[in-house]
Amino acid sequence: MSLGEMFVSGLSAVWGGGSMFLMVIVAIVLGTIFGALPGVSATMAVALGLTFTYTMGPVPAIVFLTAIYCSSITGGSITAILFKIPGVPSSAPTTFDGYPMAQRGEAGKALGIALLASAIGGLFSAIVMFLLSAPLSKAALAFGQGDLFAITFLGLSILVVLDTEHILTTIISGLLGLLLACIGQDPMAGVARMTFGQNSLLSGMEMIPVLIGLFAVTEVLKQTSAKKRLSAEDGVAGSKGRVNTKMPTLKELWGIKWVLLRCSVVGTIVGILPGAGATIASFMCYTMENKLSKYPEKFGTGIIDGIAASETANNAATGGAMVPLLSLGIPGGNAAAVMASALALKGVQMGPLLLTNQPEYLSATFITMIITNILMVIVAIGIAKVFAQILAVPYYYLGPIILLLAIIGSFSEGNFVGVSVMVIAGVMGIVVKYMHLNSAAIVLGLVLGGMCESHFARAFQSAHIVTHELNFGDHLAKVFGALFGNPISAVIMTACILMLLSPLYMPFVKKLRKAK
Amino acid sequence: MFELICNIALFVFLGYTYFTHVLEAKVPKAYIKNPNVLYPSTWPKVIIILLLICIAVNVYKIIKKNKGNPEFTFQAFGKNTLVFLKSRMFRGMVILFVMSLIIEPLGFVVTSAFLMFAYGMLLGEKKWWRLALIAVALGILLHIVFSGLLGVNLPRGTVPFLRSFSLFLENLV
């Protein structure tokens, strides 16, 4: 299918006789409101959005969730600018310049820049995703099982490098996720493993209740003990809860053209890296623009460059996160992991074959991202006008409502175990926090675990060392053959090992650098 | 101290799992005799071994980091545990566990009303009658929207009259 044909197929998939288009608009409104509400992250918004997708087909489901994902990231900037409280974590750098502008009485202008920069970043990354995903999945089709294992393993190893201050706990988290994915029947022989006698676990750990528990229930529990929760009274003085968004002039836009371009590129690349996501992208780009700026001293005092850097980057990361998901089946972040689970629930086999056999997934996602990034500007302007009414919903109503949606989402397959799993995962999320473990790594391990094991088992099977009696040495030789048997997997596995061993040798490297 | 105890508990649990629950059924003979297939227990056992090593290192690091810390004692841990048991977060957890127990017999409408009311009170709503009204109305509304309109499967409960009420709500639309 050519790019033009894919574009047309995407349009027809998203239009779908009008009902699908209406659904996208509903998703944009929901996503922007979820994003604007402090305490509801983009991942939580997507997890709660799952509730609405159970009766949809796989393509409408990914369309709906993509629209929620993109718009929730943008919605987060509203409270970041007006309340100095980011609606989503990736909007945190937006507060640095957005709030001072709002305090100066330029809230409308700050919102205008944030919305336009979000749209530019989102559109750029959607185009990159459209152009990059299909060739990447075609290239991946030529990969052997060992290569696929190496790529999946790379996704997990990158997490370690991204969180250099907690390398050990990140490794533990990733391994815990991989172990959770082993629960149930093994993929090759069908033998029950680690079910502890629970028949409901034979089909494996139910991913969606775990994700909803970790991202929604844990957050509500955290808020339960929080001393101060947000109220509309915390808003910008003089705004009286109403803000008229002012779009930037062409001159202002021209002045930040390089900021928009650089942050779109960097945000998309960061989004592609598994586990990195919108938050790292926005912080990274804000710092980068501060260093590259001709007037770095003005950053943090309320300039449009800072808002543009943060908002372009976090929206650019959304398209980036979809690239590995659609082309390789590896989620680029937590929200993408939730989408992967939603598709898995509908029997969609993620991986390189997906786009070859069913290119409509890519085309529909692309068109959705284009439509969402344009329409969300209008929706967000409307929501900013009435944000006080939305934020006036006290948390003693909002918190339980989130929990009710979480229950509906966990009871997806008419299984009460899902609800129990959600509650346990929510409580475990608190334990994970106190153990300083990384919940993103656990989720990535859980989502990629089954794929990792299957690829490894097949690579092991096809490694060309056949002996009749396998002793320990033969086993090692076979594992080595499976992982380093061809150049691609050998290079990737070497990179992974270097990343994982970095805590051991990096102190020496730093000492050597200091000595020089 | 909590971090240390959790790490040790995880270590013990993983050790127990390694020896008793990695494989819970007999492996087919075809797999036992074939040297070219990955044995079903290999992958989880490798992960558990790596986890045990990492957790052991982590335990050592936690002890080293907290040497001399007055809060790093069992007494302080006991005090903190008592504080936690009295906290709103713990009560929130209890409400969630109760909800997961009653949802099967009582169904979604009653359970959601209970959760909304109990959690709302926990979070500080003082006008209980208003919260109770909203909780009941929301439970009914969500059941109608998700079960009746969107066709999402929601628990109806096993108590006959509650089940009939849920069916009645579903048939409204």
Interface residues (C-beta under 8 A of the other chain):
Chain A: T51 F52 Y54 T55 L168 T169 I171 I172 L175 L176 L178 L179 C182 D186 M188 A189 V191 A192 R193 M194 T195 F196 G197 V217 V220 L221 K222 T224 S225 P394 Y395 Y396 Y397 G399 P400 I401 L403 L404 I407 I408 F411 S412 E413 G414 F416 V419 S420 M422 V423 G426 V427 I430 V431 Y434 M435 H436 E453 F456 A457 F460 Q461 A463 V466 T467 H468 E469 L470 D474 K478
Chain B: F2 E3 C6 N7 T17 H21 V22 L23 E24 A25 K26 V27 P28 Y31 P35 N36 V37 L38 P40 S41 W43 P44 I47 I48 L50 L51 C54 I55 V57 N58 K61 S87 R88 M89 G92 M93 L96 F97 M99 S100 I103 E104 F108 T111 S112 L115 M116 Y119 G120 M121 L122 L123 G124 E125 L131 I134 A135 L138 G139 L142 F146 L150 G151 V152 N153 L154 P155
